[in-house]
Amino acid sequence: MSSTKISMDEIMSAGYEIKAAEKGSWRVYDENNPIPGYFEFDWLSSRFPDLYHEFALSSIGLITKLHTLIDFSEMNVLDVGAGTGRSSIELSKKAKKVYSTDVYSSVIHFGKNEIQRLGIQNIEYTYGDRDNLPFKDSTFDAVVFSWAEPNHIEAYRVLKNNGHLIQMASIPGALCGEITDYLHGTNHHDQKIFLPNYPDAFELQDHSVFSGIPLVDSISVHKFTCLTKYESYEELAAIVGRLYGPKAKKYFIEKKQDTFSWRLEIKIGQVKK
Ligand SMILES: C[S@@+](CC[C@H](N)C(=O)[O-])C[C@H]1O[C@@H](n2cnc3c(N)ncnc32)[C@H](O)[C@@H]1O
């Protein structure tokens, strides 16, 4: 198994041409002497796509919910920051066609393999920077940012009139789901919001939230709780231990808990051109 030791110089100068570390090598690391980039998500997912893919079950929850809000059956959908393919694969189950883009060669390679392995025909995965998307103006019916940094202006450019701009992730301030307060020693969230039967919520926000791009109407915001389930509590503890450190690992080991709960939100706006 290849070593996970890497210098900060190597991280900073790696660019987007990153070779994935050997599958499973993320399991070998010294949690008390973490390597640089320990909590750098893009670096982690590009170096260990298999780790990110195993963890990213909340993306399935997000798209499953999204399918109850929008009918994609006649739509060409662009998934920006598609990573290992979790969001695109779920989108492809209902969309006419999905165009996936990312910048790291390792995750693009991983995602393409996964799409091929599953025999999916309606996804096209290419290199594409969110700040300079390789598509003509007014091409897509929907642009999705699932757990990915958005560029609203660039999304607006490639969307058709009335196209849907969709941004999805955790609710603000709860980036580490149910363990956010526990990890940071804070008390910002009522832990009840992470109970699976906690009610959904809905609100409207104005277009300033999407960098002021012209919209047909307000942005609709849907909040819901999503429970993700892993193979075993030991496996979940290993995954979160690698992503968030030893304190996170201890949480799941002590509770013998094989689920991870998220309070998620989906923001949808229709662009006006
Ligand atoms: C947290 S992952 C989300 C992956 C996927 N959408 C999902 O829901 O599982 C964020 C992704 O954004 C990608 N990313 C980082 N910078 C980017 C850029 N400039 N343009 C496009 N994608 C980028 C990362 O490589 C990573 O795969």
The ligand as an SDF file (V2000), in Angstrom:
LIG
                    3D

 27 29  0  0  0  0  0  0  0  0999 V2000
  -17.3970   17.8570   -2.0650 C   0  0  0  0  0  0  0  0  0  0  0  0
  -17.1300   17.3940   -3.7490 S   0  0  0  0  0  0  0  0  0  0  0  0
  -18.7810   17.1390   -4.3470 C   0  0  0  0  0  0  0  0  0  0  0  0
  -18.8600   16.0060   -5.3260 C   0  0  0  0  0  0  0  0  0  0  0  0
  -20.2430   15.6360   -5.8330 C   0  0  0  0  0  0  0  0  0  0  0  0
  -20.9290   16.7540   -6.4400 N   0  0  0  0  0  0  0  0  0  0  0  0
  -21.1010   15.0270   -4.7510 C   0  0  0  0  0  0  0  0  0  0  0  0
  -22.1860   15.5460   -4.4810 O   0  0  0  0  0  0  0  0  0  0  0  0
  -20.7060   13.9910   -4.1810 O   0  0  0  0  0  0  0  0  0  0  0  0
  -16.6700   18.9400   -4.4830 C   0  0  0  0  0  0  0  0  0  0  0  0
  -16.0030   18.7750   -5.8390 C   0  0  0  0  0  0  0  0  0  0  0  0
  -15.6920   20.0550   -6.4070 O   0  0  0  0  0  0  0  0  0  0  0  0
  -14.5340   19.8690   -7.2030 C   0  0  0  0  0  0  0  0  0  0  0  0
  -13.9010   21.1480   -7.5470 N   0  0  0  0  0  0  0  0  0  0  0  0
  -12.9680   21.8590   -6.8690 C   0  0  0  0  0  0  0  0  0  0  0  0
  -12.6120   22.9620   -7.5470 N   0  0  0  0  0  0  0  0  0  0  0  0
  -13.3440   22.9580   -8.7060 C   0  0  0  0  0  0  0  0  0  0  0  0
  -13.4130   23.8360   -9.8320 C   0  0  0  0  0  0  0  0  0  0  0  0
  -12.6910   24.9530   -9.9000 N   0  0  0  0  0  0  0  0  0  0  0  0
  -14.2460   23.5220  -10.8430 N   0  0  0  0  0  0  0  0  0  0  0  0
  -14.9920   22.3840  -10.7990 C   0  0  0  0  0  0  0  0  0  0  0  0
  -14.9710   21.5190   -9.7480 N   0  0  0  0  0  0  0  0  0  0  0  0
  -14.1580   21.7930   -8.7140 C   0  0  0  0  0  0  0  0  0  0  0  0
  -13.6770   18.9650   -6.3390 C   0  0  0  0  0  0  0  0  0  0  0  0
  -12.6560   18.3180   -7.0850 O   0  0  0  0  0  0  0  0  0  0  0  0
  -14.7040   17.9970   -5.7720 C   0  0  0  0  0  0  0  0  0  0  0  0
  -14.7930   16.8380   -6.5750 O   0  0  0  0  0  0  0  0  0  0  0  0
  1  2  1  0
  2  3  1  0
  2 10  1  0
  3  4  1  0
  4  5  1  0
  5  6  1  0
  5  7  1  0
  7  8  2  0
  7  9  1  0
 10 11  1  0
 11 12  1  0
 11 26  1  0
 12 13  1  0
 13 14  1  0
 13 24  1  0
 14 15  1  0
 14 23  1  0
 15 16  2  0
 16 17  1  0
 17 18  1  0
 17 23  2  0
 18 19  1  0
 18 20  2  0
 20 21  1  0
 21 22  2  0
 22 23  1  0
 24 25  1  0
 24 26  1  0
 26 27  1  0
M  CHG  2   2   1   9  -1
M  END
$$$$
